Amino acid sequence: MSDIAEIPVDEQERPLPPPPPPVKSALTDGPILRTLLSLAWPNVIALSAGTCTVIAETSYIGRLGVEALAAMALVFPTVILTMTMSGGAMGGAVASAIARALGAGDRERAGTLAMHAMLIGISFGLVFMLGMLIFGPRVLEMLGGRGDVLTHAIAYTQVFFGGAVLPWLLNTMAGVLRGTGNMKLPSFLILNSAAWQIVLGGTLGLGLGPVPQLGMRGVAAGALIAYTMNICIMGWYLFSGRARIALRLRGLRIQWAMFFDILKVGAIACFSPLQSVLTISIFTHMLAKFGTAILAGYGVGARLEFLLTSIAFSFGIACVPMVGMAIGAGRIARARRIAWIASAAAFVAVGAPACLVAIFPDLWVNIFTDSAAVRAASHQYLSTVGPFYAFFGLATTMYFSSQGAAKVIGPVLAQTARLIYISAAGWWLMTHEATAQSFFWLAASSMVVLGLLSCSSVVLTRWGPREGKPAIRPALSGAADRA
């Protein structure tokens, strides 16, 4: 009785082992604010370093003369357009597409999307290069450039946009890494790029040591050399297999669906920086009639916007992979919570330093100029507009959150509304002989309009899939099927 024969069991009938528990990720399961801050702080440091580059450039361009400083104010909108469109609009769309693919568990698709993203980046860079080399001088003249100011602006444009493919490729690669949740490497490389850009731009622009003074051309050349160095580093990392996704040139087949997945967000998103730069350009053109001092003073004040934009971008870029992976995993409620928490954090992070500079404008203005007229214009601009930059931070983060959800048309239309508001109100002010102070109030109120409309667009836009109605089958169809 002790020896009981074991009943044979078919191996195919044995119960399967329990499935392993799903691997949790901080981006999809972690605390929202803590994860957001851990992703944002490298971006804050790196993009703030980029802003330090702009400060340094403006500082040593100021040594070339007031005309060169005014020329940089003319060129600045087109440079901003290149960097924000490649890094924020299309770069955010790349990060969104890759994050949604990873959130759905499809790494192979994420790798294929990355390769198609680089082709898009190169193509857009070529378009910018040809467009600015052909039409750039005319655009700068339309913005109010005359005489030596126009000459300096054209010199910078010819060199910088002659290598426009470089910033597009650099920012596309950064978008690929950010889509995987890797914020530290692209942030480190932006920091590295900023350091080299300051050294090279200052050396070539001012002619330090044995180097001849190349002026505005040297400043632009320093930027392109710095971009090239970091493209080489980032390209090596991506193609060496160290990234979370695998990039392969061999066997790559062009798939239009991959282009569409990126461009359905990126092509629409590109209208946001385009409209933003058009708004700045129209505003710059309106101020140009007040003279070089007002224009240069506005240019110094507008540099603060670049710094604050970097802070807002840091939170916005951080929330793209978080929102994208949540959307890819079907967790719509979490995606919306991420958007609102990120926007509130950006509102505070942008508003605090802006209000400080509005109260103590010399903290900012003293960096750039000793001209009494330029300082007075900068003080006037900063004290008026500074307290309202928080709404700009709010709008920026809502824009990036909508990119992560692949529902970006609402924030883009908010930018359209701001453009119309600036154009219409600015025309009215010009016809009524308004002062520069009135135009500064126009800039401040437009930020409030942009922030409130961007929030409204997110509230009104459905992020999840539309609920389909269940199919109603005829009553006799079941009997027919059973027959």
Secondary structure, DSSP 8 states (H G I E B T S, - for coil): ----------GGGS-----------HHHHS-HHHHHHHHHHHHHHHHHHHHHHHHHHHHHHHTT-HHHHHHHHHHHHHHHHHHHIIIIIHHHHHHHHHHHHHHTT-HHHHHHHHHHHHHHHHHHHHHHHHHHHHHHHHHHHHTT--HHHHHHHHHHHHHHGGGTHHHHHHHHHHHHHHHTT--HHHHHHHHHHHHHHHHHHHHHHHT-TTS---THHHHHHHHHHHHHHHHHHHHHHHHTT-SSS----TT----HHHHHHHHHHHHHHTHHHHHHHHHHHHHHHHHHTT-HHHHHHHHHHHHHHHHHHHHHHHHHHHHHHHHHHHHHTT-HHHHHHHHHHHHHHHHHHHHHHHHHHHH-THHHHTTT---HHHHHHHHHHHHHHGGGHHHHHHHHHHHHHHHHTT--HHHHHHHHHHHHHHHHHHHHHHHTT--HHHHHHHHHHHHHHHHHHHHHHHHHS--S----------HHHHHHHH-
